[in-house]
Amino acid sequence: MNVLEIDNVTKRFGNLVAVRDVSLSVAKGELCAIIGPNGAGKTTFFNLISGFFPPTSGAITFDGRDITKLSTHERVTLGMARTFQITEIFPELTVFENVRIAAEVAGGYRLRPWMNRSETEKIHERVEETLKLVSLETKTDRLVGELAHGDQRAAEIAMALALKPHLLLLDEPTAGMGDQETYQITQLIRRLHRDSNYTIVLIEHDMRVVFHLADRICVLDQGRMLAQGTPKEIAANETVQAAYLGSAA
Amino acid sequence: MSAEQTRKLIVLAAIWAALLLAPYWMAPLGGYTALATRVLVLGLAAMSLNFLLGFTGVLSFGHAAYFGLGAYGAGLTLKFLAASTPLALIAGMLLGGVCGAILGTLIVRRRGVYFAMVTIAFGQVFYYIAFQWSSLTGGDDGLRGFSRQPIDFGLFKLDILSSANNFYYFVLFCFAVVVGAMGFILRSPFGRTMIAIRENERRSRFLGIPVERHIWIAFTLSCFFMGLAGGLYALVNNFADPRGLHYSQSGDFVMMAVMGGMRSFWGPLLGATVFVVLQDYLSSITVNWMSFVGLLFVLVVLFFPRGLLGFIQRSKA
């Protein structure tokens, strides 16, 4: 079954059509990368999926359920997690505290005035397990705001993972990173996809990363879906080459 | 137990010891018990405001409304309904809290400056009601004609009217209950979502926290605490003043919280102490006492942005 199903979604801002009639299906366990020149509507498209704002027309189905009108937090509750192009974390809290909040909310404890010992232990285990997955287990007590950029991104991904999502949305996970950090994050995403079998949709500018990771690539240009296919197909696609060369010229 | 935890426990023990023994150490320093009682009540109000300001990160500039409603609720209960101090306090707390809960549904949709403006506007509504409705509230003269009643324990009665010490300990008991509740909530999963919202609202939303609902709960709780503080304030003076609802009173609470340190749990109590003691001392010397408090406030904000307590903690670390 497809985890995510997007049917002819359009988003207008006044006269500007940021996303025009885009459709996309993401199968369980798939890693789908969205690429395109600046201003192609990639982030708007992401915002539509995650519920930042509703589409002007079209429908979005998640796990077989129509979520077009649901708010952000309702979509998260259904199992959708996302990270941002500019890292969104709790800078003045420790790595552990950052991920604990996510784990507690996902565990349904957000309104609880207290937790018993076994519940607390379960949350702590969950947090430690998640931090190990993103290789932050040695930095649990550091303030997130003081970490290196790459570690901050890893912490943000850890918060998303602590939600036990069925779908992980990553908005430019390697933005602003050096080669070493890019490599580490790419390896992390690869592990999440290959070993932990997460369904992932990501936006990425770095083509090495995209072609290294993606099962499928979607190319957006001027709000339209220009092409989609396997990395090989996209590499050979002439319209895509024209769009990229055209925008570069 | 880590050194950090030990240090925290020692500080906590010191604070409670100072509060428990206040009637005994204040007199030799030139204070008096009623002053300590005022510090506790206004400190409780500042801490209630800071529950919202410092730990959820939204600034209410109209919290005096719920403080004043608590005062009128307690005063009116004692005057017209029942000669019972606990009942009066509960009535005050409910009046402040329920009004806060209802208005909160409208207020929490706004953020930043707009949040502050809407809270001021609603606060002023209550001020004018209290000011105009003379037949019930006494209007500009305030509500008089009631006094705090002895606490009936069945076997004996505790006189809190003529004994300043008894009244102080009664207020300290109420203070401890509310402050204990606040500390308990802040350590809970719900309390951590409050801090999450303060730290990063967008991230909180994308962790699945319904942000408006959580701010509403924090706002409502804070109004309940504020209502109780207001009820105690009516008992302190045996009087409820419409100026207790005015936005300038809200400003005083914000000043206490910021001056003391809004990121620390106990900061607002320190801020209230400085404020009340300075007011008590300076107002006997000059009518312009507020200029001096204002000057101190400006200096604190400029040089210790984390407040007096934040400064003390930093210099220790």
Boltz contact constraints between the chains, C-beta under 6 A:
constraints:
  - contact:
      token1: [A, 72]
      token2: [B, 205]
      max_distance: 6.0
  - contact:
      token1: [A, 73]
      token2: [B, 205]
      max_distance: 6.0
  - contact:
      token1: [A, 73]
      token2: [B, 208]
      max_distance: 6.0
  - contact:
      token1: [A, 73]
      token2: [B, 210]
      max_distance: 6.0
  - contact:
      token1: [A, 76]
      token2: [B, 208]
      max_distance: 6.0
  - contact:
      token1: [A, 77]
      token2: [B, 208]
      max_distance: 6.0
  - contact:
      token1: [A, 82]
      token2: [B, 206]
      max_distance: 6.0
  - contact:
      token1: [A, 88]
      token2: [B, 200]
      max_distance: 6.0
  - contact:
      token1: [A, 88]
      token2: [B, 202]
      max_distance: 6.0
  - contact:
      token1: [A, 88]
      token2: [B, 203]
      max_distance: 6.0
  - contact:
      token1: [A, 90]
      token2: [B, 199]
      max_distance: 6.0
  - contact:
      token1: [A, 90]
      token2: [B, 200]
      max_distance: 6.0
  - contact:
      token1: [A, 101]
      token2: [B, 192]
      max_distance: 6.0
  - contact:
      token1: [A, 101]
      token2: [B, 196]
      max_distance: 6.0
  - contact:
      token1: [A, 102]
      token2: [B, 207]
      max_distance: 6.0
  - contact:
      token1: [A, 104]
      token2: [B, 189]
      max_distance: 6.0
  - contact:
      token1: [A, 105]
      token2: [B, 207]
      max_distance: 6.0
  - contact:
      token1: [A, 105]
      token2: [B, 208]
      max_distance: 6.0
  - contact:
      token1: [A, 105]
      token2: [B, 209]
      max_distance: 6.0
  - contact:
      token1: [A, 109]
      token2: [B, 189]
      max_distance: 6.0
  - contact:
      token1: [A, 110]
      token2: [B, 189]
      max_distance: 6.0
  - contact:
      token1: [A, 110]
      token2: [B, 193]
      max_distance: 6.0
  - contact:
      token1: [A, 111]
      token2: [B, 190]
      max_distance: 6.0
  - contact:
      token1: [A, 112]
      token2: [B, 189]
      max_distance: 6.0
  - contact:
      token1: [A, 113]
      token2: [B, 188]
      max_distance: 6.0
  - contact:
      token1: [A, 114]
      token2: [B, 188]
      max_distance: 6.0
